[in-house]
Amino acid sequence: MNRPLIQDGIAELERLFEQNRDDAITLRMLESELTFRSVPRAVTLLQKVRRALAGGEVLAAAQQEELFEKAADLMPPPEPLASKTAAAVTLRSDSLMTRSLSVEDAYTILGLKANSSWDDIEHARRQLVDQARPDRLKSLSAERRLAVQEQGRMANAAHQVLFHNRST
């Protein structure tokens, strides 16, 4: 599941709603994100978004499909990774596209050698994911922010591959 607005605070989401009340794509993205939030301001905003969506004309199935395609086009494409071994673990990414990471790819993403300890793996993953924290991304350009977020997702995927590899 992809959550492009996960990094935005509730104030930013409220501003986005006020600026895009008539944009069905933005309203759907807001609705999707707000379903994961339970603070009172988010619940109130979700109600406003749903009222705005209900107040508009009901979308035909073809129009809904077009909206989803446009929203998918806004997501950055995944970077291909070369599989170095036949035993690759297939993972489901946030963008609902599958990627195959070999164990060697996973170590490379984390910047480690194949004989690294599990503590080293955990530490490397934490460092990469920590860089993608919302408070650290505010000063970055949109392009760089997406790159750092993707790096964090890849670190988590690499960690999952290595965890799966060690448990089998």
C-alpha positions as CSV (number, residue, x, y, z in Angstrom):
1,M,0.0,0.0,0.0
2,N,1.4,3.3,-1.0
3,R,0.8,6.3,1.3
4,P,2.3,9.4,-0.4
5,L,1.0,11.7,2.3
6,I,2.4,9.8,5.2
7,Q,5.1,12.3,5.9
8,D,2.7,15.3,6.0
9,G,1.4,16.6,9.3
10,I,-2.3,17.2,10.0
11,A,-1.8,21.0,9.4
12,E,-0.4,20.3,6.0
13,L,-3.2,17.9,5.2
14,E,-5.8,20.5,6.2
15,R,-4.1,23.1,4.0
16,L,-4.1,20.6,1.1
17,F,-7.8,20.0,1.6
18,E,-8.6,23.7,1.6
19,Q,-6.6,24.3,-1.6
20,N,-7.9,21.2,-3.5
21,R,-11.6,20.8,-2.4
22,D,-12.7,20.2,-6.0
23,D,-9.9,17.9,-7.0
24,A,-11.2,14.3,-6.7
25,I,-7.7,12.7,-6.9
26,T,-6.4,14.8,-4.0
27,L,-9.5,14.2,-2.0
28,R,-9.1,10.4,-2.6
29,M,-5.5,10.5,-1.5
30,L,-6.4,12.5,1.6
31,E,-9.2,10.1,2.4
32,S,-6.9,7.2,2.0
33,E,-4.3,8.7,4.3
34,L,-6.7,9.9,7.0
35,T,-8.2,6.4,7.5
36,F,-4.8,5.5,9.1
37,R,-5.0,8.4,11.6
38,S,-7.0,8.6,14.8
39,V,-6.2,12.0,16.3
40,P,-9.3,14.3,16.6
41,R,-8.2,16.7,13.9
42,A,-7.6,13.9,11.4
43,V,-11.0,12.3,12.2
44,T,-12.7,15.7,11.7
45,L,-10.8,16.3,8.4
46,L,-11.7,12.8,7.2
47,Q,-15.4,13.7,7.7
48,K,-14.9,16.9,5.7
49,V,-13.1,15.1,2.9
50,R,-15.9,12.5,2.7
51,R,-18.6,15.2,2.7
52,A,-16.7,16.9,-0.2
53,L,-16.5,13.7,-2.1
54,A,-20.2,12.9,-1.5
55,G,-21.2,16.4,-2.4
56,G,-19.6,16.0,-5.8
57,E,-21.2,14.0,-8.6
58,V,-21.0,10.2,-8.3
59,L,-18.1,9.0,-10.4
60,A,-18.7,6.3,-13.0
61,A,-16.6,3.2,-12.9
62,A,-14.6,4.4,-15.9
63,Q,-13.9,7.8,-14.2
64,Q,-12.8,6.0,-11.0
65,E,-10.4,3.9,-13.0
66,E,-9.0,7.0,-14.7
67,L,-8.4,8.6,-11.3
68,F,-6.6,5.6,-10.0
69,E,-4.4,5.5,-13.1
70,K,-3.5,9.2,-12.7
71,A,-2.7,8.6,-9.0
72,A,-0.5,5.7,-9.9
73,D,1.3,7.9,-12.4
74,L,2.3,10.3,-9.6
75,M,4.2,7.5,-7.8
76,P,7.9,7.2,-8.6
77,P,8.8,4.1,-10.6
78,P,10.8,1.4,-8.8
79,E,14.5,1.2,-9.5
80,P,15.4,-2.2,-11.0
81,L,17.8,-4.4,-9.1
82,A,19.9,-7.1,-10.7
83,S,19.5,-10.4,-9.1
84,K,22.8,-12.0,-8.4
85,T,21.6,-15.4,-7.4
86,A,18.8,-17.7,-8.4
87,A,17.5,-17.8,-4.8
88,A,15.9,-14.4,-4.7
89,V,13.1,-13.5,-2.3
90,T,10.2,-11.7,-3.8
91,L,8.8,-8.8,-1.8
92,R,5.7,-6.7,-2.2
93,S,6.6,-3.0,-2.2
94,D,4.5,0.0,-1.1
95,S,3.7,0.7,-4.7
96,L,2.2,-2.8,-5.1
97,M,4.9,-3.8,-7.5
98,T,7.0,-6.8,-6.8
99,R,10.8,-6.6,-6.6
100,S,13.2,-9.4,-6.3
101,L,16.1,-8.9,-4.0
102,S,18.9,-11.5,-3.6
103,V,20.7,-11.8,-0.4
104,E,23.7,-10.1,-2.0
105,D,21.5,-7.2,-3.1
106,A,20.3,-6.8,0.4
107,Y,23.8,-6.6,1.8
108,T,24.7,-4.1,-0.9
109,I,21.7,-1.9,-0.1
110,L,22.6,-1.8,3.6
111,G,26.3,-1.2,2.7
112,L,27.5,-4.4,4.5
113,K,29.5,-7.5,3.7
114,A,28.0,-10.9,3.6
115,N,29.7,-12.0,6.9
116,S,28.2,-9.1,8.9
117,S,26.6,-9.8,12.2
118,W,22.9,-9.4,12.8
119,D,23.6,-6.4,15.1
120,D,25.4,-4.7,12.1
121,I,22.5,-5.4,9.9
122,E,20.0,-4.0,12.4
123,H,22.2,-0.9,12.9
124,A,22.6,-0.2,9.2
125,R,18.9,-0.5,8.6
126,R,18.1,1.8,11.5
127,Q,20.5,4.4,10.2
128,L,19.0,4.4,6.7
129,V,15.4,4.4,8.0
130,D,16.2,7.2,10.5
131,Q,17.4,9.4,7.7
132,A,13.9,9.1,6.2
133,R,12.1,10.5,9.3
134,P,9.6,13.2,8.5
135,D,11.3,15.9,10.6
136,R,14.6,15.3,8.8
137,L,13.0,15.5,5.3
138,K,11.3,18.9,5.6
139,S,14.4,20.9,4.4
140,L,15.0,18.6,1.4
141,S,13.7,19.2,-2.2
142,A,10.8,17.0,-3.3
143,E,13.1,15.0,-5.5
144,R,15.6,14.3,-2.8
145,R,12.9,13.6,-0.3
146,L,11.5,10.9,-2.6
147,A,15.0,9.4,-3.0
148,V,15.6,9.3,0.7
149,Q,12.2,7.7,1.3
150,E,12.8,5.1,-1.3
151,Q,16.2,4.4,0.3
152,G,14.4,3.8,3.6
153,R,11.9,1.5,2.0
154,M,14.7,-0.4,0.3
155,A,16.6,-0.7,3.7
156,N,13.5,-2.3,5.2
157,A,13.1,-4.6,2.2
158,A,16.7,-5.6,2.5
159,H,16.3,-6.3,6.2
160,Q,13.3,-8.5,5.5
161,V,15.2,-10.5,2.9
162,L,18.1,-11.1,5.3
163,F,15.7,-11.9,8.2
164,H,14.0,-14.5,5.9
165,N,17.3,-15.9,4.8
166,R,18.5,-16.4,8.3
167,S,15.3,-18.0,9.5
168,T,15.2,-20.6,6.7
